[in-house]
Amino acid sequence: MRAIATMAMMAATATAAADPLMDMLGDDEGGICYERVYDAAHLAKNPDQRTHSILMSLVKDPKSLSAIARLTFGDAEGVVHAIGECAWDARAALDDGKLIISTFRPGPGLNCLARASPAWASRDEVQEGGAFLVDMRDEKSMTIHTEGEIAAWLMLHRDNPAGFYPLGPDDRIFRVFRVASNKCGELVEQFRWDYN
């Protein structure tokens, strides 16, 4: 619960200082969308990589200075969906001076926290589902850094708590590229942040 409280405090106490994430999101309700589909040649060169595709949507949260993040991971067995919140931080990746994820060099980026709880859970019942960090290289690409697992659902609904999707050593860093926001349309419309 401490990380969720930290995220909420970080978003609530953001000042008028530059926030590239909020600038990128603007007032677009569809948010921004990033994708990576790994071709057969890449997967052949990286046989221990399990992930075949990844889709990421970032949509402005109207209740805070943060974004709702939705991720879809695809592998040979199908897809899973994760949801959480991200906030821009000039010194992302640090918690009490310690690295959250070792592959991310501290600096500007997004601190993100996935949720493991069903959509009907109250704010006090929200369960953490793993941290992930996003390096905002430019408006055309971002790099997602993950831990060893992330809370995820097999379907685009959160009626029950999430399971945990394992990410192997070759499935921890994903460079994704900007695509049209409608590519994430179904994910945004059907994978609800909160039902109420």
VOPAGU-2260 file (C-alpha; in pm, 1 decimal, decimal comma):
REM VOPAGU-2260
SITE   aa  ch    i         X         Y         Z
SITE  MET   A    0       0,0       0,0       0,0
SITE  ARG   A    1     296,2     234,2      54,1
SITE  ALA   A    2     374,5     255,1    -318,0
SITE  ILE   A    3      11,4     341,0    -397,6
SITE  ALA   A    4      13,5     611,6    -132,7
SITE  THR   A    5     339,1     742,1    -278,5
SITE  MET   A    6     187,3     752,5    -629,8
SITE  ALA   A    7    -120,0     936,7    -503,5
SITE  MET   A    8      88,5    1186,0    -308,2
SITE  MET   A    9     322,8    1238,7    -603,3
SITE  ALA   A   10      33,0    1312,8    -837,5
SITE  ALA   A   11    -151,7    1528,9    -586,7
SITE  THR   A   12     148,5    1740,7    -496,3
SITE  ALA   A   13     268,7    1802,9    -852,3
SITE  THR   A   14     328,5    2172,0    -908,6
SITE  ALA   A   15     315,9    2387,2   -1214,9
SITE  ALA   A   16     661,9    2257,0   -1308,9
SITE  ALA   A   17     697,6    2104,2   -1653,8
SITE  ASP   A   18     517,0    1773,1   -1689,7
SITE  PRO   A   19     587,4    1621,8   -2033,7
SITE  LEU   A   20     330,5    1347,0   -1979,3
SITE  MET   A   21      42,3    1587,7   -1918,0
SITE  ASP   A   22     163,6    1801,1   -2209,9
SITE  MET   A   23     154,9    1498,5   -2440,5
SITE  LEU   A   24    -187,6    1385,1   -2322,8
SITE  GLY   A   25    -346,5    1730,8   -2344,0
SITE  ASP   A   26    -726,4    1711,3   -2345,3
SITE  ASP   A   27    -747,3    1407,2   -2574,8
SITE  GLU   A   28    -981,3    1157,7   -2405,6
SITE  GLY   A   29    -846,0     878,3   -2625,0
SITE  GLY   A   30    -497,4     930,4   -2486,8
SITE  ILE   A   31    -183,6     812,0   -2661,1
SITE  CYS   A   32     -96,8     464,3   -2784,2
SITE  TYR   A   33     231,4     276,7   -2830,0
SITE  GLU   A   34     296,3     -66,3   -2978,4
SITE  ARG   A   35     568,3    -316,1   -3058,9
SITE  VAL   A   36     523,8    -636,6   -3257,2
SITE  TYR   A   37     836,9    -848,9   -3271,2
SITE  ASP   A   38     896,5   -1018,4   -3605,4
SITE  ALA   A   39    1011,0   -1378,1   -3654,0
SITE  ALA   A   40    1370,3   -1270,8   -3719,5
SITE  HIS   A   41    1391,9   -1085,1   -3386,1
SITE  LEU   A   42    1237,9   -1374,8   -3193,9
SITE  ALA   A   43    1475,8   -1622,0   -3362,1
SITE  LYS   A   44    1773,7   -1412,7   -3248,9
SITE  ASN   A   45    1627,7   -1390,8   -2896,1
SITE  PRO   A   46    1493,7   -1742,0   -2826,8
SITE  ASP   A   47    1445,4   -1673,6   -2454,3
SITE  GLN   A   48    1213,0   -1379,3   -2522,8
SITE  ARG   A   49     858,5   -1488,5   -2451,1
SITE  THR   A   50     679,5   -1165,9   -2549,2
SITE  HIS   A   51     567,2   -1142,7   -2912,2
SITE  SER   A   52     385,5    -810,0   -2883,9
SITE  ILE   A   53     308,8    -529,8   -2641,1
SITE  LEU   A   54      52,7    -249,8   -2656,9
SITE  MET   A   55      46,3      44,5   -2415,1
SITE  SER   A   56    -220,0     311,4   -2372,2
SITE  LEU   A   57    -180,8     621,2   -2155,3
SITE  VAL   A   58    -495,8     823,6   -2082,5
SITE  LYS   A   59    -517,9    1128,7   -1857,6
SITE  ASP   A   60    -683,1    1056,1   -1523,2
SITE  PRO   A   61    -939,0    1333,7   -1471,5
SITE  LYS   A   62    -904,3    1300,7   -1093,3
SITE  SER   A   63    -528,2    1355,3   -1067,0
SITE  LEU   A   64    -210,8    1466,9   -1242,7
SITE  SER   A   65    -138,2    1112,4   -1353,4
SITE  ALA   A   66    -225,5     879,7   -1638,8
SITE  ILE   A   67    -413,8     553,1   -1647,7
SITE  ALA   A   68    -185,5     298,7   -1812,6
SITE  ARG   A   69    -315,9      -9,5   -1987,7
SITE  LEU   A   70     -78,9    -277,6   -2118,8
SITE  THR   A   71    -143,0    -584,2   -2331,8
SITE  PHE   A   72     129,0    -850,0   -2349,0
SITE  GLY   A   73     104,3   -1111,8   -2623,4
SITE  ASP   A   74     293,0   -1441,0   -2637,7
SITE  ALA   A   75     255,4   -1778,5   -2807,7
SITE  GLU   A   76     -26,4   -1872,3   -2568,6
SITE  GLY   A   77    -241,1   -1559,0   -2604,3
SITE  VAL   A   78    -267,4   -1218,7   -2439,1
SITE  VAL   A   79    -294,1   -1074,7   -2088,4
SITE  HIS   A   80    -392,5    -722,5   -1983,4
SITE  ALA   A   81    -249,0    -506,3   -1705,1
SITE  ILE   A   82    -373,3    -173,3   -1570,8
SITE  GLY   A   83    -224,0      86,3   -1340,2
SITE  GLU   A   84    -130,3     449,4   -1305,3
SITE  CYS   A   85     174,0     648,7   -1408,8
SITE  ALA   A   86     303,0     988,7   -1303,5
SITE  TRP   A   87     592,4    1187,9   -1446,6
SITE  ASP   A   88     891,9    1235,4   -1219,4
SITE  ALA   A   89    1217,0    1419,5   -1287,8
SITE  ARG   A   90    1392,8    1148,7   -1083,6
SITE  ALA   A   91    1194,3     838,9   -1173,6
SITE  ALA   A   92    1310,8     496,4   -1053,7
SITE  LEU   A   93    1404,1     598,4    -699,7
SITE  ASP   A   94    1216,4     512,9    -380,2
SITE  ASP   A   95    1385,7     639,7     -63,2
SITE  GLY   A   96    1705,8     673,6    -266,0
SITE  LYS   A   97    1697,9     309,9    -381,0
SITE  LEU   A   98    1646,1     185,8    -736,6
SITE  ILE   A   99    1298,8      41,9    -797,9
SITE  ILE   A  100    1409,4    -144,8   -1114,0
SITE  SER   A  101    1780,0    -192,4   -1182,0
SITE  THR   A  102    1760,5    -158,1   -1562,3
SITE  PHE   A  103    1629,6     199,9   -1543,9
SITE  ARG   A  104    1887,5     473,3   -1494,6
SITE  PRO   A  105    1740,9     737,8   -1259,1
SITE  GLY   A  106    1623,0    1044,4   -1444,0
SITE  PRO   A  107    1313,7    1185,6   -1615,8
SITE  GLY   A  108    1042,2     930,6   -1677,5
SITE  LEU   A  109     723,0     775,1   -1549,7
SITE  ASN   A  110     684,6     596,2   -1218,3
SITE  CYS   A  111     405,8     344,1   -1268,6
SITE  LEU   A  112     225,1      97,6   -1046,7
SITE  ALA   A  113      -0,3    -181,8   -1170,1
SITE  ARG   A  114    -314,5    -283,7    -984,3
SITE  ALA   A  115    -402,8    -640,1    -889,8
SITE  SER   A  116    -747,0    -568,6    -743,0
SITE  PRO   A  117   -1084,2    -599,6    -916,0
SITE  ALA   A  118   -1247,1    -280,2   -1043,4
SITE  TRP   A  119   -1507,8    -280,2    -766,4
SITE  ALA   A  120   -1244,6    -262,6    -489,7
SITE  SER   A  121   -1253,8      51,0    -277,1
SITE  ARG   A  122    -953,0     282,7    -257,6
SITE  ASP   A  123    -859,6     122,3      77,0
SITE  GLU   A  124    -875,1    -227,1     -76,8
SITE  VAL   A  125    -654,8    -160,2    -381,0
SITE  GLN   A  126    -383,5    -423,0    -413,8
SITE  GLU   A  127     -48,3    -349,6    -577,9
SITE  GLY   A  128      37,2    -545,4    -890,7
SITE  GLY   A  129     401,5    -461,0    -955,0
SITE  ALA   A  130     599,0    -152,8   -1049,7
SITE  PHE   A  131     706,7     -55,7   -1398,6
SITE  LEU   A  132     895,6     247,2   -1526,6
SITE  VAL   A  133     875,5     428,7   -1857,6
SITE  ASP   A  134    1157,9     620,2   -2022,4
SITE  MET   A  135     999,7     894,2   -2233,6
SITE  ARG   A  136    1269,1     916,3   -2503,8
SITE  ASP   A  137    1067,7    1136,8   -2734,5
SITE  GLU   A  138     714,7    1162,9   -2871,6
SITE  LYS   A  139     776,8     873,8   -3111,2
SITE  SER   A  140     892,1     604,2   -2871,1
SITE  MET   A  141     904,6     502,6   -2506,5
SITE  THR   A  142    1088,1     227,2   -2323,2
SITE  ILE   A  143     907,2      22,7   -2059,4
SITE  HIS   A  144    1109,9    -138,0   -1778,1
SITE  THR   A  145     935,8    -411,3   -1576,8
SITE  GLU   A  146     997,1    -631,5   -1276,9
SITE  GLY   A  147     982,3   -1011,3   -1282,3
SITE  GLU   A  148     602,5   -1024,1   -1291,0
SITE  ILE   A  149     301,6    -798,7   -1330,3
SITE  ALA   A  150     -61,7    -832,9   -1225,7
SITE  ALA   A  151    -272,0    -915,3   -1531,3
SITE  TRP   A  152    -608,3   -1041,6   -1649,7
SITE  LEU   A  153    -687,0   -1283,2   -1934,3
SITE  MET   A  154    -994,6   -1083,9   -2035,2
SITE  LEU   A  155   -1075,5    -713,9   -2076,3
SITE  HIS   A  156   -1261,3    -694,0   -1745,7
SITE  ARG   A  157   -1165,2    -687,2   -1380,7
SITE  ASP   A  158   -1445,6    -874,4   -1207,4
SITE  ASN   A  159   -1194,7   -1074,4   -1001,0
SITE  PRO   A  160    -843,7   -1013,7    -866,0
SITE  ALA   A  161    -563,0   -1045,2   -1118,5
SITE  GLY   A  162    -324,4   -1331,6   -1161,6
SITE  PHE   A  163      46,8   -1258,7   -1196,5
SITE  TYR   A  164     206,6   -1280,8   -1539,7
SITE  PRO   A  165     573,0   -1387,7   -1519,5
SITE  LEU   A  166     831,8   -1191,5   -1717,3
SITE  GLY   A  167    1161,3   -1366,9   -1781,8
SITE  PRO   A  168    1502,8   -1195,3   -1797,0
SITE  ASP   A  169    1455,5   -1130,7   -2171,4
SITE  ASP   A  170    1108,5    -982,7   -2120,3
SITE  ARG   A  171    1186,8    -690,2   -1891,1
SITE  ILE   A  172    1262,0    -402,1   -2132,0
SITE  PHE   A  173    1034,4    -307,0   -2421,0
SITE  ARG   A  174    1086,1     -20,3   -2662,1
SITE  VAL   A  175     745,2      72,0   -2803,5
SITE  PHE   A  176     655,1     312,7   -3081,8
SITE  ARG   A  177     376,3     568,9   -3115,5
SITE  VAL   A  178      77,5     457,6   -3322,9
SITE  ALA   A  179    -265,7     609,2   -3386,3
SITE  SER   A  180    -467,0     633,0   -3063,2
SITE  ASN   A  181    -752,1     427,6   -3213,1
SITE  LYS   A  182    -515,8     125,8   -3211,8
SITE  CYS   A  183    -574,7     125,3   -2833,6
SITE  GLY   A  184    -945,7     209,7   -2866,4
SITE  GLU   A  185   -1085,2    -129,6   -2762,2
SITE  LEU   A  186    -839,0    -154,9   -2474,6
SITE  VAL   A  187    -938,4     189,3   -2340,4
SITE  GLU   A  188   -1314,1     140,9   -2387,4
SITE  GLN   A  189   -1345,1    -211,8   -2248,7
SITE  PHE   A  190   -1069,7    -237,9   -1986,9
SITE  ARG   A  191   -1219,6     -12,4   -1725,3
SITE  TRP   A  192   -1018,5     171,1   -1460,1
SITE  ASP   A  193   -1313,0     182,7   -1220,0
SITE  TYR   A  194   -1670,4      80,2   -1281,6
SITE  ASN   A  195   -1821,8     366,5   -1079,7
